[in-house]
Amino acid sequence: MCEFCTQHGEGKAWYLNAKNYSSDLLSDLKRREFIGHFYRHVVEDGNRKISLLEKTLLRGMDLPVIVRKKLTRDMKKSHFGQVVPLEEVDEILAMAKTITRVACGCKWAKEKKEGRLCYGVTMGPPAWYDSLDMDFFGSAELARFENLQCQEASAAIRDADSKGFVHSVWTFHTPFIGAICNCEKSYCLAMRSNLNLKAPAMFRAEHVAVVDSAACSGCRACLDRCPFNAIEYNVAENVCLTDKSKCYGCGVCRSSCPTDAISLSARQLDPVASAIW
């Protein structure tokens, strides 16, 4: 299991431990201030910072190892996430007392477009969004909060899953868990940090994808769907295979498979994937 599970999970996945969503944690004013600061930082400063990082990559440069390690270390203390498959998203939503959909800060920072893909979750009052000023999104419509029922949120996230969006759960001052995000790597700061900067901002899932070669038709739909380039095609056998060293265990590849040949298995039981978080 990932280190957060060991430290905060009490024998299970840390994000399924209701204690980490407690109202006592939500009432901490420092955490409220952090959430407000986080949104303003991403929305107001995001374009400039993203541009600088992309220029660094385009020039063939890389962040020094010491800088990458510090970024990850600092993120783990404040705002870190973990990929979760659809089934565990449903478990989190089932626990939640309040579910609130908000605009995605990453998408707005990069494209100045709305993407209502982030879901604040709490297990009881007060909700994390109380008194949070979101006017920096530029309009009342973008800044608004949408309170959803569990079934509504689940349906919306299942739709995102069918389109290949990766689901993840996030802390706002670890181990306080504040949100479920649905991400696409063209704009997601966390995915881009993990994949392009080699400075992890989130753990891989507690799972890894497995392809049943006997059921695989070789259509390669999953290969096109995987955002982590973790699926390969074996021409000789006309089947797809998972590269366990690249797989994040998000499970979004499953919705594209016409023969239901893909399943998820426990990462900690896989000899390759268990060593990679």
C-alpha positions as a Markdown table, in Angstrom:
| # | Residue | x | y | z |
|---|---|---|---|---|
| 1 | Met | 0.0 | 0.0 | 0.0 |
| 2 | Cys | 1.1 | 3.6 | -0.5 |
| 3 | Glu | 2.7 | 5.4 | 2.4 |
| 4 | Phe | -0.4 | 7.5 | 3.1 |
| 5 | Cys | -2.3 | 4.2 | 3.7 |
| 6 | Thr | 0.4 | 3.1 | 6.1 |
| 7 | Gln | 0.3 | 6.4 | 8.0 |
| 8 | His | -3.3 | 7.4 | 7.8 |
| 9 | Gly | -5.3 | 4.3 | 6.6 |
| 10 | Glu | -5.6 | 2.4 | 9.9 |
| 11 | Gly | -5.4 | -0.9 | 8.0 |
| 12 | Lys | -7.2 | 0.2 | 4.8 |
| 13 | Ala | -6.8 | 2.7 | 2.0 |
| 14 | Trp | -6.3 | 6.1 | 3.6 |
| 15 | Tyr | -9.0 | 7.7 | 1.4 |
| 16 | Leu | -11.6 | 5.2 | 2.7 |
| 17 | Asn | -10.9 | 6.1 | 6.3 |
| 18 | Ala | -13.8 | 8.3 | 7.3 |
| 19 | Lys | -11.6 | 9.8 | 10.1 |
| 20 | Asn | -9.6 | 11.7 | 7.4 |
| 21 | Tyr | -12.8 | 13.6 | 6.4 |
| 22 | Ser | -13.9 | 14.5 | 9.9 |
| 23 | Ser | -15.6 | 17.8 | 10.6 |
| 24 | Asp | -13.0 | 18.6 | 13.3 |
| 25 | Leu | -10.4 | 18.8 | 10.6 |
| 26 | Leu | -12.7 | 20.9 | 8.4 |
| 27 | Ser | -13.2 | 23.4 | 11.2 |
| 28 | Asp | -9.5 | 24.2 | 11.2 |
| 29 | Leu | -9.2 | 27.8 | 9.8 |
| 30 | Lys | -5.7 | 27.2 | 8.5 |
| 31 | Arg | -7.1 | 24.5 | 6.2 |
| 32 | Arg | -9.8 | 26.9 | 5.0 |
| 33 | Glu | -7.2 | 29.5 | 4.3 |
| 34 | Phe | -5.1 | 27.0 | 2.4 |
| 35 | Ile | -7.9 | 26.0 | 0.1 |
| 36 | Gly | -8.7 | 29.6 | -0.7 |
| 37 | His | -5.0 | 30.3 | -1.3 |
| 38 | Phe | -4.7 | 27.2 | -3.5 |
| 39 | Tyr | -7.4 | 28.2 | -5.8 |
| 40 | Arg | -6.2 | 31.7 | -6.2 |
| 41 | His | -2.6 | 30.5 | -6.7 |
| 42 | Val | -3.7 | 28.1 | -9.5 |
| 43 | Val | -6.1 | 30.4 | -11.2 |
| 44 | Glu | -4.2 | 33.7 | -11.0 |
| 45 | Asp | -0.7 | 32.5 | -11.3 |
| 46 | Gly | -1.2 | 29.3 | -13.1 |
| 47 | Asn | -0.6 | 30.4 | -16.7 |
| 48 | Arg | 2.8 | 32.1 | -15.9 |
| 49 | Lys | 4.1 | 29.2 | -13.9 |
| 50 | Ile | 2.9 | 26.5 | -16.4 |
| 51 | Ser | 4.5 | 28.5 | -19.2 |
| 52 | Leu | 7.9 | 28.6 | -17.5 |
| 53 | Leu | 7.8 | 24.9 | -16.8 |
| 54 | Glu | 6.9 | 24.0 | -20.4 |
| 55 | Lys | 9.7 | 26.2 | -21.8 |
| 56 | Thr | 12.1 | 24.4 | -19.5 |
| 57 | Leu | 11.0 | 21.1 | -21.0 |
| 58 | Leu | 10.9 | 22.3 | -24.6 |
| 59 | Arg | 14.5 | 23.4 | -24.2 |
| 60 | Gly | 15.5 | 19.9 | -23.3 |
| 61 | Met | 16.2 | 20.9 | -19.7 |
| 62 | Asp | 15.1 | 19.1 | -16.6 |
| 63 | Leu | 14.5 | 20.0 | -13.0 |
| 64 | Pro | 17.4 | 19.0 | -10.8 |
| 65 | Val | 16.7 | 15.9 | -8.7 |
| 66 | Ile | 17.0 | 17.8 | -5.4 |
| 67 | Val | 14.4 | 20.3 | -6.7 |
| 68 | Arg | 12.0 | 17.5 | -7.8 |
| 69 | Lys | 12.4 | 15.7 | -4.4 |
| 70 | Lys | 11.6 | 18.9 | -2.5 |
| 71 | Leu | 8.5 | 19.6 | -4.6 |
| 72 | Thr | 7.2 | 16.2 | -3.9 |
| 73 | Arg | 8.1 | 16.3 | -0.2 |
| 74 | Asp | 6.3 | 19.7 | 0.2 |
| 75 | Met | 3.3 | 18.5 | -1.7 |
| 76 | Lys | 2.9 | 15.4 | 0.5 |
| 77 | Lys | 2.5 | 17.7 | 3.5 |
| 78 | Ser | 0.0 | 20.1 | 1.9 |
| 79 | His | -1.8 | 19.0 | -1.3 |
| 80 | Phe | -1.1 | 15.5 | -2.5 |
| 81 | Gly | -3.4 | 13.0 | -4.3 |
| 82 | Gln | -3.9 | 9.4 | -5.3 |
| 83 | Val | -5.4 | 7.9 | -8.4 |
| 84 | Val | -8.6 | 5.9 | -7.6 |
| 85 | Pro | -10.8 | 3.7 | -9.9 |
| 86 | Leu | -14.5 | 4.3 | -10.4 |
| 87 | Glu | -15.5 | 1.7 | -7.8 |
| 88 | Glu | -13.6 | 3.5 | -5.0 |
| 89 | Val | -15.0 | 6.9 | -6.1 |
| 90 | Asp | -18.4 | 5.4 | -5.5 |
| 91 | Glu | -17.3 | 4.3 | -2.0 |
| 92 | Ile | -16.1 | 7.8 | -1.2 |
| 93 | Leu | -19.3 | 9.4 | -2.5 |
| 94 | Ala | -21.4 | 7.0 | -0.4 |
| 95 | Met | -19.6 | 8.1 | 2.8 |
| 96 | Ala | -20.0 | 11.8 | 2.0 |
| 97 | Lys | -22.6 | 14.0 | 3.6 |
| 98 | Thr | -22.0 | 16.9 | 1.2 |
| 99 | Ile | -20.8 | 16.7 | -2.4 |
| 100 | Thr | -20.1 | 20.0 | -4.2 |
| 101 | Arg | -19.1 | 20.4 | -7.8 |
| 102 | Val | -16.8 | 23.3 | -8.7 |
| 103 | Ala | -14.8 | 24.6 | -11.7 |
| 104 | Cys | -11.4 | 22.9 | -12.3 |
| 105 | Gly | -8.6 | 25.4 | -11.4 |
| 106 | Cys | -6.1 | 23.6 | -13.6 |
| 107 | Lys | -8.2 | 23.8 | -16.7 |
| 108 | Trp | -9.1 | 27.4 | -16.1 |
| 109 | Ala | -5.4 | 28.3 | -15.5 |
| 110 | Lys | -4.2 | 26.7 | -18.7 |
| 111 | Glu | -7.1 | 27.3 | -21.1 |
| 112 | Lys | -9.4 | 29.8 | -19.4 |
| 113 | Lys | -12.2 | 27.4 | -20.1 |
| 114 | Glu | -14.8 | 25.9 | -17.6 |
| 115 | Gly | -14.5 | 22.3 | -16.6 |
| 116 | Arg | -16.8 | 21.4 | -13.8 |
| 117 | Leu | -14.7 | 18.3 | -13.0 |
| 118 | Cys | -13.8 | 18.8 | -9.3 |
| 119 | Tyr | -16.0 | 17.6 | -6.4 |
| 120 | Gly | -15.6 | 18.8 | -2.9 |
| 121 | Val | -16.5 | 16.1 | -0.4 |
| 122 | Thr | -17.1 | 16.3 | 3.3 |
| 123 | Met | -18.5 | 13.8 | 5.9 |
| 124 | Gly | -20.4 | 16.5 | 7.8 |
| 125 | Pro | -20.8 | 20.2 | 8.5 |
| 126 | Pro | -19.2 | 22.6 | 8.1 |
| 127 | Ala | -18.5 | 22.1 | 4.4 |
| 128 | Trp | -15.0 | 23.1 | 3.2 |
| 129 | Tyr | -16.4 | 25.6 | 0.7 |
| 130 | Asp | -18.2 | 27.8 | 3.4 |
| 131 | Ser | -17.2 | 31.4 | 3.0 |
| 132 | Leu | -14.7 | 30.6 | 0.2 |
| 133 | Asp | -14.5 | 33.4 | -2.3 |
| 134 | Met | -14.3 | 32.1 | -5.9 |
| 135 | Asp | -14.9 | 35.3 | -7.8 |
| 136 | Phe | -11.5 | 35.1 | -9.4 |
| 137 | Phe | -13.0 | 32.6 | -11.9 |
| 138 | Gly | -14.3 | 35.7 | -13.7 |
| 139 | Ser | -18.1 | 35.2 | -13.6 |
| 140 | Ala | -20.8 | 34.2 | -11.2 |
| 141 | Glu | -21.6 | 31.2 | -13.3 |
| 142 | Leu | -18.0 | 29.8 | -13.1 |
| 143 | Ala | -17.6 | 30.7 | -9.4 |
| 144 | Arg | -20.8 | 29.0 | -8.3 |
| 145 | Phe | -21.0 | 25.8 | -6.2 |
| 146 | Glu | -23.3 | 23.0 | -7.2 |
| 147 | Asn | -24.6 | 20.8 | -4.4 |
| 148 | Leu | -25.2 | 17.3 | -5.7 |
| 149 | Gln | -26.7 | 14.1 | -4.4 |
| 150 | Cys | -24.6 | 11.0 | -4.4 |
| 151 | Gln | -26.4 | 9.6 | -7.4 |
| 152 | Glu | -26.0 | 12.8 | -9.4 |
| 153 | Ala | -22.2 | 13.0 | -8.7 |
| 154 | Ser | -21.7 | 9.3 | -9.4 |
| 155 | Ala | -23.5 | 9.6 | -12.8 |
| 156 | Ala | -21.4 | 12.7 | -13.8 |
| 157 | Ile | -18.1 | 11.0 | -12.8 |
| 158 | Arg | -19.1 | 7.8 | -14.7 |
| 159 | Asp | -19.6 | 10.0 | -17.8 |
| 160 | Ala | -16.2 | 11.4 | -17.2 |
| 161 | Asp | -14.8 | 7.9 | -16.9 |
| 162 | Ser | -16.3 | 6.9 | -20.2 |
| 163 | Lys | -14.4 | 9.8 | -21.8 |
| 164 | Gly | -11.1 | 8.7 | -20.3 |
| 165 | Phe | -10.8 | 11.2 | -17.4 |
| 166 | Val | -8.6 | 9.9 | -14.5 |
| 167 | His | -10.1 | 10.1 | -11.1 |
| 168 | Ser | -8.1 | 11.1 | -8.0 |
| 169 | Val | -8.6 | 12.0 | -4.4 |
| 170 | Trp | -6.8 | 15.0 | -2.8 |
| 171 | Thr | -5.7 | 16.4 | 0.5 |
| 172 | Phe | -5.8 | 20.0 | 1.6 |
| 173 | His | -3.2 | 19.7 | 4.5 |
| 174 | Thr | -2.6 | 16.0 | 4.8 |
| 175 | Pro | -4.4 | 13.9 | 5.9 |
| 176 | Phe | -7.5 | 16.1 | 5.5 |
| 177 | Ile | -9.2 | 15.0 | 2.3 |
| 178 | Gly | -11.2 | 17.6 | 0.5 |
| 179 | Ala | -11.9 | 16.7 | -3.1 |
| 180 | Ile | -12.2 | 14.2 | -5.9 |
| 181 | Cys | -10.9 | 15.4 | -9.2 |
| 182 | Asn | -11.3 | 14.1 | -12.8 |
| 183 | Cys | -8.3 | 14.9 | -14.8 |
| 184 | Glu | -7.1 | 15.0 | -18.4 |
| 185 | Lys | -3.3 | 15.2 | -18.9 |
| 186 | Ser | -3.3 | 18.1 | -21.4 |
| 187 | Tyr | -4.1 | 20.5 | -18.5 |
| 188 | Cys | -3.9 | 18.6 | -15.2 |
| 189 | Leu | -1.0 | 20.1 | -13.2 |
| 190 | Ala | -0.6 | 16.9 | -11.1 |
| 191 | Met | -0.5 | 14.5 | -14.1 |
| 192 | Arg | 1.9 | 16.8 | -15.9 |
| 193 | Ser | 4.1 | 17.0 | -12.9 |
| 194 | Asn | 4.2 | 13.2 | -12.5 |
| 195 | Leu | 4.7 | 12.5 | -16.2 |
| 196 | Asn | 6.7 | 15.4 | -17.6 |
| 197 | Leu | 8.6 | 16.8 | -14.6 |
| 198 | Lys | 9.2 | 13.5 | -12.8 |
| 199 | Ala | 8.2 | 15.3 | -9.6 |
| 200 | Pro | 5.3 | 13.2 | -8.3 |
| 201 | Ala | 2.3 | 15.1 | -7.0 |
| 202 | Met | 0.1 | 12.0 | -6.6 |
| 203 | Phe | 0.4 | 8.3 | -5.9 |
| 204 | Arg | -0.6 | 5.7 | -8.4 |
| 205 | Ala | -3.7 | 3.7 | -7.5 |
| 206 | Glu | -3.8 | 0.7 | -5.2 |
| 207 | His | -4.5 | -1.3 | -8.3 |
| 208 | Val | -3.0 | -2.2 | -11.6 |
| 209 | Ala | -4.7 | -3.1 | -14.9 |
| 210 | Val | -4.6 | -6.6 | -16.2 |
| 211 | Val | -5.6 | -7.7 | -19.7 |
| 212 | Asp | -7.0 | -11.2 | -20.2 |
| 213 | Ser | -5.3 | -12.3 | -23.4 |
| 214 | Ala | -7.9 | -15.0 | -24.0 |
| 215 | Ala | -10.7 | -12.4 | -24.1 |
| 216 | Cys | -8.8 | -9.6 | -25.8 |
| 217 | Ser | -9.8 | -9.1 | -29.5 |
| 218 | Gly | -6.8 | -7.0 | -30.3 |
| 219 | Cys | -8.9 | -3.9 | -31.2 |
| 220 | Arg | -6.5 | -1.6 | -29.4 |
| 221 | Ala | -9.2 | 0.7 | -28.2 |
| 222 | Cys | -7.6 | 0.6 | -24.7 |
| 223 | Leu | -4.3 | 1.6 | -26.1 |
| 224 | Asp | -5.7 | 4.8 | -27.5 |
| 225 | Arg | -7.6 | 5.4 | -24.2 |
| 226 | Cys | -4.8 | 5.0 | -21.7 |
| 227 | Pro | -3.4 | 8.4 | -20.6 |
| 228 | Phe | -0.2 | 6.9 | -19.3 |
| 229 | Asn | 0.9 | 5.0 | -22.4 |
| 230 | Ala | 0.8 | 1.9 | -20.2 |
| 231 | Ile | -0.8 | -0.5 | -22.8 |
| 232 | Glu | 1.2 | -2.2 | -25.6 |
| 233 | Tyr | 0.1 | -4.2 | -28.6 |
| 234 | Asn | 1.6 | -7.6 | -29.4 |
| 235 | Val | 1.4 | -7.9 | -33.2 |
| 236 | Ala | 2.3 | -11.6 | -33.3 |
| 237 | Glu | -0.5 | -12.6 | -30.9 |
| 238 | Asn | -2.9 | -9.8 | -31.7 |
| 239 | Val | -3.5 | -8.9 | -28.1 |
| 240 | Cys | -2.9 | -5.9 | -25.8 |
| 241 | Leu | -0.7 | -6.1 | -22.7 |
| 242 | Thr | -0.2 | -3.8 | -19.7 |
| 243 | Asp | 3.2 | -2.3 | -19.0 |
| 244 | Lys | 3.0 | -2.6 | -15.2 |
| 245 | Ser | 5.9 | -0.1 | -14.8 |
| 246 | Lys | 3.8 | 2.6 | -16.4 |
| 247 | Cys | 0.2 | 1.7 | -15.3 |
| 248 | Tyr | -1.4 | 4.0 | -12.7 |
| 249 | Gly | -4.3 | 1.7 | -12.1 |
| 250 | Cys | -7.0 | 4.3 | -13.0 |
| 251 | Gly | -9.1 | 1.7 | -14.8 |
| 252 | Val | -10.4 | 4.1 | -17.4 |
| 253 | Cys | -9.2 | 1.7 | -20.1 |
| 254 | Arg | -11.9 | -0.7 | -19.1 |
| 255 | Ser | -14.8 | 1.4 | -20.5 |
| 256 | Ser | -13.3 | 1.3 | -24.0 |
| 257 | Cys | -12.9 | -2.5 | -24.1 |
| 258 | Pro | -15.7 | -4.2 | -26.1 |
| 259 | Thr | -15.0 | -7.6 | -24.7 |
| 260 | Asp | -14.5 | -6.7 | -21.0 |
| 261 | Ala | -11.0 | -8.1 | -21.2 |
| 262 | Ile | -9.5 | -5.7 | -18.7 |
| 263 | Ser | -9.7 | -5.9 | -14.9 |
| 264 | Leu | -7.9 | -4.4 | -11.9 |
| 265 | Ser | -5.9 | -6.3 | -9.5 |
| 266 | Ala | -4.1 | -5.3 | -6.2 |
| 267 | Arg | -0.9 | -3.4 | -6.9 |
| 268 | Gln | 0.7 | -4.7 | -3.7 |
| 269 | Leu | 0.4 | -8.3 | -5.0 |
| 270 | Asp | 2.1 | -7.6 | -8.3 |
| 271 | Pro | 5.9 | -8.2 | -8.3 |
| 272 | Val | 6.5 | -5.3 | -10.7 |
| 273 | Ala | 3.8 | -2.7 | -9.8 |
| 274 | Ser | 4.1 | -3.1 | -6.0 |
| 275 | Ala | 7.5 | -1.4 | -6.0 |
| 276 | Ile | 6.3 | 1.7 | -8.0 |
| 277 | Trp | 4.0 | 4.3 | -6.5 |
